[in-house]
Amino acid sequence: MKNKNSLPYFFSFILLMGITSSCYSQTSTDNKELDERVQQFLDENRRQWRDLNIPYEDGKVLFDLIVSNNYQSALEIGTSTGHSTVWIAWALSKTGGKVITLEIDEKRQKEAIINIQKLGLSAYVDFRLGDAHQMVKELKGPFDFVFSDADKNWYVQYFKDIHPKLKKGGRFTAHNVLMYSGGIRDFMEYINNHPEYQTSVDRSSSSGISISWKK
Ligand SMILES: C[S@@+](CC[C@H](N)C(=O)[O-])C[C@H]1O[C@@H](n2cnc3c(N)ncnc32)[C@H](O)[C@@H]1O
C-alpha cells in the first residue's frame, strides 16, 4: 500500500467482499438444505396423498414452469392438503415470489399449513380460507402464474375472472383436463378459442394440465 490515503478504501473493499461472500454462502447453504428437505418430503409422500391431490409428475410440471419463466406472483385455486402448494412454493423460493392459495375445507387447509410450515416454506405461501367463487373475484392481482384445481364446473368462470388480472406472458394452468366432464369440455373449448391465449396440454400424468400462455 504505497499511498496511505488509499488504506481506508482498501479495508472497506476487504470488508465488503467478506460480507458479500458470507451472505452468498449462507444463501446457497440454506437453499441446499431446503432443497434436500423438500425433495425428501415429496419422495416419501409420493404415494401417500389421499385428498384429491395432484400426482408427483404434475407437481414437477408446475415447478418447472414457474422456475423457467421466473414467475413470482402466483395463485392456486384448490389447496387441499397442499401437495401442489409444496411444489409451487418450492419453485417460488427460487424466484423470490409468493402464492395465494384458496381452499374451502378448513381441515384440509390446516394440514396444508402444517406441511408448508414443517418444510420451511411459509414465507412463500398466503393461505386463504373460503369460497373461491367469491374470493377470486375479489383478488386484486396481477398474477403471472395461476393453477386452477378446484370445482371443474367453475373453471370457465374462474378463468373469466382472472383473465384481466393475468399479466401478459403469464400462464393460466388447469388440472384434470383429460377428465371427462361437462365443465372441463366447456373450459377447453373456451380457452382453445380465446384469441389472446395459446394453449397446450401436458400429459406427464393421465390427469392432464392445460397450459395457456397469455400473448
Ligand atoms: C383437487 S383438490 C386440490 C388438490 C391440490 N391442488 C393438491 O394437489 O394437493 C380440490 C380442492 O378444491 C377445494 N374446493 C372445491 N370447491 C371450492 C371452492 N368453491 N372454493 C374453494 N375451494 C374449493 C376442495 O375442497 C378440494 O380440497
The ligand as an SDF file (V2000), in Angstrom:
LIG
                    3D

 27 29  0  0  0  0  0  0  0  0999 V2000
  -58.4570  -31.4880   -6.4860 C   0  0  0  0  0  0  0  0  0  0  0  0
  -58.3970  -30.8040   -4.8720 S   0  0  0  0  0  0  0  0  0  0  0  0
  -56.9270  -29.8460   -4.8700 C   0  0  0  0  0  0  0  0  0  0  0  0
  -55.6690  -30.6510   -4.7610 C   0  0  0  0  0  0  0  0  0  0  0  0
  -54.4310  -29.8150   -4.5380 C   0  0  0  0  0  0  0  0  0  0  0  0
  -54.2340  -28.8850   -5.6110 N   0  0  0  0  0  0  0  0  0  0  0  0
  -53.2100  -30.6920   -4.3580 C   0  0  0  0  0  0  0  0  0  0  0  0
  -52.6250  -31.0960   -5.3670 O   0  0  0  0  0  0  0  0  0  0  0  0
  -52.8410  -31.0120   -3.2360 O   0  0  0  0  0  0  0  0  0  0  0  0
  -59.6350  -29.5860   -4.9720 C   0  0  0  0  0  0  0  0  0  0  0  0
  -59.8380  -28.8020   -3.7050 C   0  0  0  0  0  0  0  0  0  0  0  0
  -60.6560  -27.6670   -4.0250 O   0  0  0  0  0  0  0  0  0  0  0  0
  -61.4970  -27.3920   -2.9380 C   0  0  0  0  0  0  0  0  0  0  0  0
  -62.6510  -26.6310   -3.4260 N   0  0  0  0  0  0  0  0  0  0  0  0
  -63.7010  -27.0880   -4.1650 C   0  0  0  0  0  0  0  0  0  0  0  0
  -64.5660  -26.0870   -4.4200 N   0  0  0  0  0  0  0  0  0  0  0  0
  -64.0360  -24.9850   -3.8440 C   0  0  0  0  0  0  0  0  0  0  0  0
  -64.4640  -23.6300   -3.7710 C   0  0  0  0  0  0  0  0  0  0  0  0
  -65.5960  -23.2120   -4.3340 N   0  0  0  0  0  0  0  0  0  0  0  0
  -63.6760  -22.7480   -3.1090 N   0  0  0  0  0  0  0  0  0  0  0  0
  -62.5070  -23.1480   -2.5410 C   0  0  0  0  0  0  0  0  0  0  0  0
  -62.0670  -24.4130   -2.5820 N   0  0  0  0  0  0  0  0  0  0  0  0
  -62.8180  -25.3270   -3.2310 C   0  0  0  0  0  0  0  0  0  0  0  0
  -61.8500  -28.7690   -2.3720 C   0  0  0  0  0  0  0  0  0  0  0  0
  -62.2420  -28.6740   -1.0230 O   0  0  0  0  0  0  0  0  0  0  0  0
  -60.5720  -29.5590   -2.6070 C   0  0  0  0  0  0  0  0  0  0  0  0
  -59.7790  -29.6200   -1.4410 O   0  0  0  0  0  0  0  0  0  0  0  0
  1  2  1  0
  2  3  1  0
  2 10  1  0
  3  4  1  0
  4  5  1  0
  5  6  1  0
  5  7  1  0
  7  8  2  0
  7  9  1  0
 10 11  1  0
 11 12  1  0
 11 26  1  0
 12 13  1  0
 13 14  1  0
 13 24  1  0
 14 15  1  0
 14 23  1  0
 15 16  2  0
 16 17  1  0
 17 18  1  0
 17 23  2  0
 18 19  1  0
 18 20  2  0
 20 21  1  0
 21 22  2  0
 22 23  1  0
 24 25  1  0
 24 26  1  0
 26 27  1  0
M  CHG  2   2   1   9  -1
M  END
$$$$
